[in-house]
């Protein structure tokens, strides 16, 4: 198949979505598919919408002789109108790869309404979906109120090809001193670092130390607010902001920390969580989003409802005092990771879906209706 793949920016910008896109592109190319990346320029929301009127972009999409165009769904501001033109041609097939819905993030009410209209029109214009989780699929279906051709192709956490043994997890758990907590995500509001700091501020310092790994460049204003809050709460000696780190440093963080602590982050899936679980870190995650598809409360981690800061404190105090349970939950988390799909499984699911979509007798791309 000849496949176009639309993204914003560069794939080497480290986000969970870009990691997914990069591994998928690499695997599809290895399988012999002719794949062309169409990179759009990131910027403000209005800038993204304006790109949809670019003659260059329309030429790339219309003249690429593609069988399928996979569109990272976060590119929807630049595509929701342009896809109408593609629909009039009745090919190529348009497939949205959905990591999470932008309109479901926290926005000002009026802006949220505008974002929902744009995103919903985009979702209605494509022929099918690749979902990173069943949770993401259910959310899209609740918007569309109907089911389009789709596949759930969950990502893997095997980027570093490293798994900790039972013995290593046990030795780490028995090390005395505060629990070593790892927050691994770019510093944006959706990741929930601010409520985590408030929750940890209620705990005595002997219980915990937090390492924050992630870029501050995606939302500098929010990052500055988080750092100011850390100083106001007088947590400088307990929180270590490392910023973006290279892979070797990240692997070291995964090996040495005991708890993956992101209880207030909304994740469409959570590749970082899986990577931490491969090293036996106990995930403390949100009940919102897809993390509960992998985490079973009290068995291989903890699931926290939004606003329940006390539940975070209780979980950490319990783990601090019971190192046997810290070991057992860590081993269980690692075992759950081993049962998860790898990137070959992800690519198999996507490839089979695309081949079925393109080869389905009588199936035609949807006409250009964009009703809200």
JOMOPE-V134589 format. One record per run of one state. SS is the DSSP state (hx for helix, st for strand, lp for the rest). FROM is the first residue (numbers start at 0). TO is the last residue. If there is no record, write none. Layout:
BEGIN
SS | FROM | TO
SS | FROM | TO
END
This chain:
BEGIN
lp | 0 | 0
st | 1 | 7
lp | 8 | 14
hx | 15 | 29
lp | 30 | 32
st | 33 | 39
lp | 40 | 43
hx | 44 | 50
lp | 51 | 53
hx | 54 | 62
lp | 63 | 66
st | 67 | 71
hx | 72 | 78
lp | 79 | 80
hx | 81 | 88
lp | 89 | 91
st | 92 | 97
lp | 98 | 100
hx | 101 | 103
lp | 104 | 107
hx | 108 | 124
lp | 125 | 126
st | 127 | 130
lp | 131 | 132
hx | 133 | 143
lp | 144 | 147
st | 148 | 151
lp | 152 | 164
hx | 165 | 173
lp | 174 | 177
st | 178 | 183
lp | 184 | 187
hx | 188 | 190
lp | 191 | 191
hx | 192 | 199
lp | 200 | 203
hx | 204 | 206
st | 207 | 212
lp | 213 | 218
hx | 219 | 231
lp | 232 | 237
st | 238 | 242
lp | 243 | 245
hx | 246 | 255
lp | 256 | 257
st | 258 | 261
lp | 262 | 269
hx | 270 | 277
lp | 278 | 280
st | 281 | 285
lp | 286 | 289
hx | 290 | 292
lp | 293 | 295
st | 296 | 296
lp | 297 | 299
st | 300 | 303
lp | 304 | 307
hx | 308 | 320
lp | 321 | 321
hx | 322 | 338
lp | 339 | 341
hx | 342 | 358
lp | 359 | 371
END
